[in-house]
Amino acid sequence: MIAYGFTAAGTLIAMVAPTSNYNIFLLGRVVMAMGAGISLPLMMTVITNIFPPEKIGVPMGMGGLVIGLAPAIGPTYGGWILSGNTKFLGILQLGDWRTLFLAPFVLLIIVTVLTPFLMADVLPNRNMKLDFISLLESLLGFGLFLYGFTNVGNDGWGDAQSVIAPIIIGLVIIAFFIRRQLHMADSFLDLSVFKIKQFTVTTIAAAINTMAMMGVEMMLPTYIQNVHGLTALQSGLLLLPGSVMMALMSPIAGGIYDKFGAKKLSFIGFILLAIGTLPYLFLTATTPEAFITITYWVRFVAIGLIMMPLITSGMNALPVEKSAQGSASNNTVRMIASSVVVAILASVTTNVINSTKPAHHLSTTNPLQYADKMIQASLNGFHVSFGIAFGFAVLGIFVALFLHKGKVAPAPVRAANKQEVIEDGGQNS
């Protein structure tokens, strides 16, 4: 309920934020992120604790299906809303950015109200003391670090006030946070999970997969709209099959994981991801849109083969009492990786475009030539970003070689605790 409450509150703040004050809108997005930061690790923890290790692949894959539907529905829904006036529950919605938040807000309120009646705790609740110093260090450290990276695209790497200072100060605070966690008996974030090799390797591989995914996920819609001249709705529909395929592949990959483990799936998946990404290095203004859809489809089949099996394998390597901490750590690393790579790609793309775009006076002396050169400059920027994404996919191939061969045997304590949960039907509270 807390997670849904945060997400609903953040959605409302963003929806009513005045256009003259971007900070209020940003606050709403931060509050929404707090809700997502709770719900996603919680989902993985719950699944890990109610299913036996030998059958956990498919349930985790179903969780991946739910997560995968977001990038499938989001761009298309956003494009549909912004394309003109629409109706939701009989209410007329104007083609305005604020209406993007209306349907999610209504659904979140419904889910929040129904949660006490439809959900039950799967593990006994424990009285834990919240360490406010650790909480403050984590919020300030990671917040400043990511804030600095998000400003790179607009301000460049050399801006001391908005980029360099926040990143450095954030890293210093994160260092103090890590030091404190290593010396606490009951830590805010248990970093000892990274002492388990399989968990560490799978987390690194999942972060690389996230960066390879975001390297194209962020730039491809911009390429489609700016170079091909399609609308937001059309670009969303163009990429919809790939996102749907990732969602459908997740439970299938989970079933394969139950038989063969994560190493083979990840190795094959990263190879397929590299194959699907390579053509984007050669996109032109006349590349057929069907070709873009097919290659995007290949990429997301690969991502579906990689992501949830990696997370499942890492979680399976942990004893049950560390599953919540492991889930939180894995999610934190992937979110940081996503934010960092988006900032880097935005900066690199902008710099390449600015360094190769034609002189402004050409827009008046020869507008057609200016337009052609601007398109080529944009393509140069996109090619560099797609090349970085391809590099991450290749790196993932090598990291996958360090994964444990076959399935990871869970700790004995894990199996015992899991049996208790199954026997009582997950009704502990």
Phi, psi and omega in degrees: 000322179298316180298313179296322179298315177300314183295318179295316180297316179296322178297318179295316179300314180295323184292324184260002182299133178291145181294341181277351183229093182293332183297326178292318176299317179298321177300317178300318179294324178295316179296321175299318180296327177298319177295316178295324179295336176274314190289320183293310176297325180296320178300313180295322179295317180296313180299317181298329185269346182252353178241142178293151184304324184286350180234021188275343185301309182295314177301318177294326176295323176295323174297320176295327177299316180297314179296322182291337180291337181298306178292344177283317185272322188307301182298322180291317178299314179298317178295322179295316180296315185283349182284344180163188181289133180226173178238139176226120184055037179079000182261129179289127177248123177287153180287065185235152184299332181296326183290348175300332186266352187293305182299314177301323181296315179298315180297321180295321177297316179298314181296319180298319180292323184279340186306313181299336183267340187247348183239151177224154177293144179254351176225151178300138176286145179237146175280113181236139180270125180282123178274102186292331177295315178296319178300314181295317179298318181292318180295313181290314183297302181291326180297311179294319180301311181288327178299317178299317181291325180292338180274352184299317184301322182271320189258345181083165184289341186270358182285113185290321187284316187260348183238297187295309183299311179300321181294314182293312179298319178299317179296321179297315180294321177298321178298317176296322179298313180297316180300319180294320181295324182288343183250006180263140178290317178240085191286154176294318175226114185283101181279356179293345179298335181282357173284344179271114190303313184298320179296317181296314182294317180295324178293317177297315180296320178295323177294319178297318178299318178298318180292321177295323179292312183291334179301331177256322184304322183280320189271330186297315177300323178295318177299314183298318183283318184281321184269317181270347177075022179276159177280171179298321179294316180295320178293323177297317178293326180296325183264354183302316182302322180295315180294320177297320180296322177298318179298318181288329182287335185302308178293328177295315177297326177297319177294321177294322179300320181301337181261322190240348182087185189268337189297308181296317180299315182292318181298311178295319181298316180293324176297314179296323179295319177295318179297319180287337182272327185308316181300336181292342177290347185237020178296145177233181178289344183248011178300128181301139181294329177296324178296320178298317180297317182294313180293324176295322177298315178299316180301317186279338167298316179297315180297323176296328177286335188266307199298297186292322174301322177296312180297318180298315180297318179295317179293325180294336181282350183263148170292157188300326183290347179251009184294319180295316179294321178296318179297317179296318181295315179299315181295321180298314181298317181293322179292320177296316179300318180297313182295318182295314184291325177297316179296316181297314182294321178298317180294312182297314181299315180298316181296318180295317180297315182295327183279343182244358181286155183287164177296146187295328183297340179293336181294337178261326181281324181210080185302321182294316178295322178298316180297317179298317181291327177293320177297318179294322177297319177297317178299322178300316179295316179296320181299320179295316179297316179294327177295321177296318178298319177298320178298320177295321179297318178295318177300322179298327178300316182288322178296324180299334180293340182269359178288155177294133180285132181080195182278150179272128178284127181287160177293148181304322180298324180298314181296319181295312181295325181295323179296322179298319180296318181294318184294324182268008174073015179071028184257009177299143178212000000 
